[in-house]
Amino acid sequence: MMFPWSRRRDRELDDELRAHLRMAVEERVARGERREDAELAARREFGNLGVVQEVTREMRGGGWRPPRLSPGTGRACGTGSGTGRPP
């Protein structure tokens, strides 16, 4: 399920990342690189856009992950008394 504010945040993140990529290309072109070479180099330097988006979402608290289950108990990790024993 995706909430309306999640879609808006995703669009804003996408716009922001693309703006950074455009700025990197423009800086390289201004230094004398051909546009095609500048685009390839900026993309290579920037990395995988999908991975950058996912990492950024997680850092902002927008990524959802299912809870990790503790082996043996089937409970979410971090529940219980903290002694390693079931509560």
DSSP file (Angstrom, degrees, kcal/mol; ACC not computed):
  #  RESIDUE AA STRUCTURE BP1 BP2  ACC     N-H-->O    O-->H-N    N-H-->O    O-->H-N    TCO  KAPPA ALPHA  PHI   PSI    X-CA   Y-CA   Z-CA
    1    1 A M              0   0    0      0, 0.0     2,-0.5     0, 0.0     0, 0.0   0.000 360.0 360.0 360.0 133.5    0.0    0.0    0.0
    2    2 A M        -     0   0    0      4,-0.0     3,-0.0     3,-0.0     0, 0.0  -0.954 360.0-141.0-116.7 128.3    1.3    3.4   -0.9
    3    3 A F    >>  -     0   0    0     -2,-0.5     4,-1.6     1,-0.1     3,-0.8  -0.537  24.0-114.8 -85.4 152.8    0.2    6.5    0.8
    4    4 A P  H 3> S+     0   0    0      0, 0.0     4,-1.9     0, 0.0     5,-0.1   0.880 117.6  52.2 -54.9 -40.2   -0.4    9.8   -1.1
    5    5 A W  H 3> S+     0   0    0      1,-0.2     4,-2.5     2,-0.2     5,-0.2   0.807 104.3  58.3 -68.9 -25.6    2.4   11.5    0.7
    6    6 A S  H <> S+     0   0    0     -3,-0.8     4,-2.5     2,-0.2    -1,-0.2   0.912 105.5  48.5 -67.4 -41.8    4.7    8.7   -0.2
    7    7 A R  H  X S+     0   0    0     -4,-1.6     4,-2.5     2,-0.2    -2,-0.2   0.912 112.4  48.9 -63.6 -41.5    4.1    9.2   -3.9
    8    8 A R  H  X S+     0   0    0     -4,-1.9     4,-2.6     2,-0.2    -2,-0.2   0.929 111.9  48.2 -64.6 -44.4    4.7   12.9   -3.5
    9    9 A R  H  X S+     0   0    0     -4,-2.5     4,-2.6     1,-0.2    -1,-0.2   0.881 110.9  51.8 -63.5 -37.8    8.0   12.3   -1.5
   10   10 A D  H  X S+     0   0    0     -4,-2.5     4,-2.7     2,-0.2    -1,-0.2   0.914 110.6  47.7 -64.9 -42.2    9.1    9.8   -4.2
   11   11 A R  H  X S+     0   0    0     -4,-2.5     4,-2.8     2,-0.2    -2,-0.2   0.921 112.7  49.0 -63.6 -42.7    8.4   12.4   -7.0
   12   12 A E  H  X S+     0   0    0     -4,-2.6     4,-2.5     2,-0.2    -2,-0.2   0.912 112.6  47.7 -62.9 -41.9   10.3   15.0   -5.0
   13   13 A L  H  X S+     0   0    0     -4,-2.6     4,-2.7     2,-0.2     5,-0.2   0.926 112.0  49.8 -63.9 -44.8   13.2   12.6   -4.4
   14   14 A D  H  X S+     0   0    0     -4,-2.7     4,-2.3     1,-0.2    -2,-0.2   0.927 112.3  47.6 -59.7 -46.0   13.2   11.7   -8.1
   15   15 A D  H  X S+     0   0    0     -4,-2.8     4,-2.1     1,-0.2    -1,-0.2   0.911 112.5  49.8 -60.8 -43.1   13.2   15.4   -9.1
   16   16 A E  H  X S+     0   0    0     -4,-2.5     4,-2.0     2,-0.2    -2,-0.2   0.920 111.9  46.6 -64.3 -44.8   16.0   16.2   -6.7
   17   17 A L  H  X S+     0   0    0     -4,-2.7     4,-2.1     1,-0.2    -1,-0.2   0.905 112.3  49.8 -66.2 -41.0   18.3   13.3   -7.9
   18   18 A R  H  X S+     0   0    0     -4,-2.3     4,-2.6    -5,-0.2    -1,-0.2   0.867 108.4  54.1 -65.3 -35.3   17.7   14.2  -11.5
   19   19 A A  H  X S+     0   0    0     -4,-2.1     4,-2.6     2,-0.2    -2,-0.2   0.912 108.2  49.4 -64.3 -41.8   18.6   17.8  -10.8
   20   20 A H  H  X S+     0   0    0     -4,-2.0     4,-2.2     2,-0.2    -2,-0.2   0.905 111.2  49.7 -62.8 -40.8   21.9   16.7   -9.2
   21   21 A L  H  X S+     0   0    0     -4,-2.1     4,-2.1     2,-0.2    -2,-0.2   0.920 110.7  49.4 -64.4 -43.2   22.6   14.6  -12.2
   22   22 A R  H  X S+     0   0    0     -4,-2.6     4,-2.8     1,-0.2    -2,-0.2   0.913 110.5  50.9 -61.3 -42.6   21.9   17.5  -14.6
   23   23 A M  H  X S+     0   0    0     -4,-2.6     4,-2.4     1,-0.2    -1,-0.2   0.904 108.8  51.3 -62.6 -40.5   24.1   19.8  -12.5
   24   24 A A  H  X S+     0   0    0     -4,-2.2     4,-1.8     2,-0.2    -1,-0.2   0.907 111.6  47.6 -63.3 -40.5   27.0   17.3  -12.7
   25   25 A V  H  X S+     0   0    0     -4,-2.1     4,-2.5     1,-0.2    -2,-0.2   0.942 111.8  49.6 -63.9 -47.3   26.6   17.1  -16.5
   26   26 A E  H  X S+     0   0    0     -4,-2.8     4,-2.5     1,-0.2    -2,-0.2   0.873 108.8  52.6 -62.1 -37.9   26.5   20.8  -16.9
   27   27 A E  H  X S+     0   0    0     -4,-2.4     4,-1.2     2,-0.2    -1,-0.2   0.913 111.1  46.9 -63.3 -41.6   29.6   21.2  -14.7
   28   28 A R  H  <>S+     0   0    0     -4,-1.8     5,-2.2     2,-0.2     4,-0.2   0.902 112.0  49.7 -67.5 -40.9   31.5   18.7  -16.9
   29   29 A V  H ><5S+     0   0    0     -4,-2.5     3,-1.7     1,-0.2    -2,-0.2   0.906 108.0  54.5 -63.2 -41.0   30.3   20.4  -20.1
   30   30 A A  H 3<5S+     0   0    0     -4,-2.5    -1,-0.2     1,-0.3    -2,-0.2   0.799 104.3  55.4 -63.6 -27.9   31.4   23.8  -18.7
   31   31 A R  T 3<5S-     0   0    0     -4,-1.2    -1,-0.3    -3,-0.2    -2,-0.2   0.471 131.1 -93.4 -84.2  -1.3   34.9   22.3  -18.2
   32   32 A G  T < 5S+     0   0    0     -3,-1.7    -3,-0.2     1,-0.3    -2,-0.1   0.479  77.2 139.3 109.8   1.8   35.0   21.3  -21.8
   33   33 A E      < -     0   0    0     -5,-2.2    -1,-0.3     1,-0.1     2,-0.1  -0.482  60.2-104.3 -76.6 150.4   33.7   17.8  -22.0
   34   34 A R     >  -     0   0    0     -2,-0.1     4,-2.9     1,-0.1     5,-0.2  -0.474  32.4-117.3 -67.0 146.8   31.4   16.8  -24.9
   35   35 A R  H  > S+     0   0    0      1,-0.2     4,-2.8     2,-0.2     5,-0.2   0.900 113.8  51.6 -55.7 -44.8   27.8   16.5  -23.6
   36   36 A E  H  > S+     0   0    0      1,-0.2     4,-2.1     2,-0.2    -1,-0.2   0.922 113.5  43.9 -59.9 -45.1   27.6   12.8  -24.4
   37   37 A D  H  > S+     0   0    0      1,-0.2     4,-2.6     2,-0.2    -1,-0.2   0.892 112.8  52.9 -66.0 -39.4   30.8   12.0  -22.5
   38   38 A A  H  X S+     0   0    0     -4,-2.9     4,-2.5     2,-0.2    -2,-0.2   0.899 109.1  49.2 -63.5 -41.5   29.7   14.3  -19.6
   39   39 A E  H  X S+     0   0    0     -4,-2.8     4,-2.3    -5,-0.2     5,-0.2   0.930 113.1  46.5 -64.2 -45.7   26.4   12.4  -19.4
   40   40 A L  H  X S+     0   0    0     -4,-2.1     4,-2.3    -5,-0.2    -2,-0.2   0.926 114.9  46.5 -62.5 -44.9   28.1    9.0  -19.3
   41   41 A A  H  X S+     0   0    0     -4,-2.6     4,-2.5     2,-0.2    -2,-0.2   0.900 112.5  49.9 -66.1 -40.5   30.7   10.1  -16.8
   42   42 A A  H  X S+     0   0    0     -4,-2.5     4,-2.7    -5,-0.2    -1,-0.2   0.910 112.4  47.4 -65.7 -41.9   28.1   11.8  -14.5
   43   43 A R  H  X S+     0   0    0     -4,-2.3     4,-2.2     2,-0.2    -2,-0.2   0.907 113.1  48.6 -64.6 -41.6   25.9    8.7  -14.6
   44   44 A R  H  < S+     0   0    0     -4,-2.3    -2,-0.2    -5,-0.2    -1,-0.2   0.910 115.1  45.0 -64.0 -41.9   28.8    6.4  -13.8
   45   45 A E  H  < S+     0   0    0     -4,-2.5    -2,-0.2     1,-0.2    -1,-0.2   0.887 113.4  49.9 -68.1 -40.5   29.9    8.7  -11.0
   46   46 A F  H  < S-     0   0    0     -4,-2.7    -2,-0.2    -5,-0.2    -1,-0.2   0.859 100.8-150.7 -69.7 -36.9   26.4    9.0   -9.6
   47   47 A G     <  -     0   0    0     -4,-2.2     2,-0.5    -5,-0.2    -1,-0.2  -0.461  45.6 -11.9  96.6-171.4   25.8    5.3   -9.6
   48   48 A N     >  -     0   0    0      1,-0.2     4,-2.5    -2,-0.1     5,-0.2  -0.535  57.4-152.0 -69.9 115.2   22.6    3.3   -9.9
   49   49 A L  H  > S+     0   0    0     -2,-0.5     4,-2.4     1,-0.2    -1,-0.2   0.868  93.6  53.4 -59.5 -40.1   19.7    5.7   -9.6
   50   50 A G  H  > S+     0   0    0      2,-0.2     4,-2.2     1,-0.2    -1,-0.2   0.900 110.6  46.4 -62.7 -41.5   17.3    3.0   -8.3
   51   51 A V  H  > S+     0   0    0      2,-0.2     4,-2.7     1,-0.2     5,-0.2   0.912 111.4  51.5 -67.6 -42.5   19.8    2.1   -5.5
   52   52 A V  H  X S+     0   0    0     -4,-2.5     4,-2.3     1,-0.2    -2,-0.2   0.913 110.8  49.4 -60.1 -42.5   20.4    5.7   -4.6
   53   53 A Q  H  X S+     0   0    0     -4,-2.4     4,-2.5    -5,-0.2    -2,-0.2   0.930 112.1  47.2 -62.7 -45.8   16.7    6.3   -4.3
   54   54 A E  H  X S+     0   0    0     -4,-2.2     4,-2.3     2,-0.2    -2,-0.2   0.918 113.0  47.8 -64.5 -44.2   16.1    3.2   -2.1
   55   55 A V  H  X S+     0   0    0     -4,-2.7     4,-2.3     1,-0.2    -1,-0.2   0.914 112.7  49.7 -62.5 -42.1   19.0    4.1    0.2
   56   56 A T  H  X S+     0   0    0     -4,-2.3     4,-2.2    -5,-0.2     6,-0.2   0.909 109.3  51.6 -64.4 -42.0   17.8    7.7    0.5
   57   57 A R  H  X>S+     0   0    0     -4,-2.5     5,-3.3     1,-0.2     6,-0.9   0.928 111.0  48.2 -59.4 -45.1   14.3    6.5    1.3
   58   58 A E  H ><5S+     0   0    0     -4,-2.3     3,-0.7     4,-0.3    -1,-0.2   0.898 111.2  49.9 -63.2 -40.4   15.6    4.3    4.0
   59   59 A M  H 3<5S+     0   0    0     -4,-2.3    -1,-0.2     1,-0.2    -2,-0.2   0.855 111.6  48.7 -67.1 -34.2   17.7    7.1    5.5
   60   60 A R  H 3<5S-     0   0    0     -4,-2.2    -1,-0.2    -5,-0.2    -2,-0.2   0.540 119.6-111.1 -81.2  -6.6   14.7    9.4    5.5
   61   61 A G  T <<5S+     0   0    0     -3,-0.7    -3,-0.2    -4,-0.6    -2,-0.1   0.640  88.9 113.6  87.6  13.8   12.6    6.8    7.2
   62   62 A G      < +     0   0    0     -5,-3.3     2,-0.3    -6,-0.2    -4,-0.3   0.561  48.1  94.5 -96.4  -8.6   10.4    6.2    4.1
   63   63 A G        -     0   0    0     -6,-0.9     2,-0.5    -8,-0.1    -9,-0.0  -0.635  62.6-149.6 -85.1 141.8   11.5    2.6    3.4
   64   64 A W        +     0   0    0     -2,-0.3    -2,-0.1     0, 0.0    -6,-0.0  -0.931  15.8 179.2-112.1 132.0    9.5   -0.2    4.8
   65   65 A R        -     0   0    0     -2,-0.5     3,-0.1     3,-0.0    -2,-0.0  -0.984  32.2-113.3-127.3 141.6   11.0   -3.5    5.7
   66   66 A P        -     0   0    0      0, 0.0     2,-0.0     0, 0.0     0, 0.0  -0.400  48.3 -91.7 -67.2 151.9    9.2   -6.5    7.2
   67   67 A P        -     0   0    0      0, 0.0     2,-0.3     0, 0.0     9,-0.0  -0.335  38.6-116.2 -65.7 144.8   10.3   -7.3   10.7
   68   68 A R        -     0   0    0      9,-0.1     9,-2.7    -3,-0.1     2,-0.4  -0.625  29.4-136.0 -77.3 138.9   13.1   -9.8   11.1
   69   69 A L  B     -A   76   0A   0     -2,-0.3     7,-0.2     7,-0.3     6,-0.1  -0.808  13.9-120.0-101.3 139.8   12.0  -12.9   12.9
   70   70 A S    >>  -     0   0    0      5,-3.8     4,-2.2    -2,-0.4     3,-0.5  -0.559  34.8-108.4 -74.5 133.9   14.1  -14.5   15.6
   71   71 A P  T 34 S+     0   0    0      0, 0.0     2,-0.4     0, 0.0    -1,-0.1  -0.386  99.4  11.2 -62.4 137.6   15.1  -18.0   14.8
   72   72 A G  T 34 S+     0   0    0      1,-0.1    -2,-0.0    -2,-0.1    -3,-0.0  -0.150 127.4  53.6  92.4 -41.5   13.3  -20.6   16.9
   73   73 A T  T <4 S-     0   0    0     -3,-0.5    -1,-0.1    -2,-0.4     3,-0.1   0.751  86.0-141.7 -99.8 -26.6   10.7  -18.3   18.4
   74   74 A G     <  +     0   0    0     -4,-2.2     2,-0.2     1,-0.3     3,-0.0   0.555  58.5 130.8  75.1   5.7    9.2  -16.7   15.3
   75   75 A R  S    S-     0   0    0     -5,-0.3    -5,-3.8     1,-0.1    -1,-0.3  -0.567  70.1 -91.9 -89.2 156.0    8.9  -13.4   17.1
   76   76 A A  B >   -A   69   0A   0     -7,-0.2     3,-1.3    -2,-0.2    -7,-0.3  -0.436  50.6-103.4 -63.1 137.3   10.1  -10.1   15.8
   77   77 A C  T 3  S+     0   0    0     -9,-2.7    -9,-0.1     1,-0.2    -1,-0.1  -0.304 106.1  39.5 -59.4 145.4   13.7   -9.4   16.8
   78   78 A G  T 3  S+     0   0    0      1,-0.4     2,-0.3    -3,-0.1    -1,-0.2   0.434  89.4 114.2  92.9  -0.7   14.0   -6.9   19.6
   79   79 A T    <   +     0   0    0     -3,-1.3    -1,-0.4     2,-0.0     3,-0.4  -0.684  54.8  36.3 -98.4 159.2   11.0   -8.2   21.5
   80   80 A G  S    S-     0   0    0     -2,-0.3    -3,-0.0     1,-0.2     0, 0.0  -0.604 110.1 -41.1 101.1-162.8   11.2   -9.8   24.9
   81   81 A S  S    S-     0   0    0      4,-0.7    -1,-0.2    -2,-0.2    -2,-0.0   0.563  70.8-115.7 -85.0 -10.2   13.5   -9.1   27.9
   82   82 A G  S    S+     0   0    0     -3,-0.4    -2,-0.1     3,-0.3    -1,-0.1   0.479  92.4 104.0  87.5   1.4   16.7   -8.5   26.0
   83   83 A T  S    S-     0   0    0      2,-0.3    -3,-0.1     3,-0.0    -1,-0.0   0.497  98.0-108.7 -93.1  -4.2   18.3  -11.5   27.6
   84   84 A G  S    S+     0   0    0      1,-0.4    -4,-0.0     0, 0.0     0, 0.0   0.318  90.0 106.8  91.8  -9.3   18.0  -13.7   24.5
   85   85 A R  S    S-     0   0    0      1,-0.1    -4,-0.7     2,-0.0    -1,-0.4  -0.729  82.1 -97.9 -99.6 153.0   15.2  -15.7   26.3
   86   86 A P              0   0    0      0, 0.0    -1,-0.1     0, 0.0    -6,-0.1  -0.336 360.0 360.0 -62.9 151.5   11.6  -15.5   25.4
   87   87 A P              0   0    0      0, 0.0    -7,-0.1     0, 0.0    -2,-0.0   0.516 360.0 360.0 -66.7 360.0    9.6  -13.2   27.7
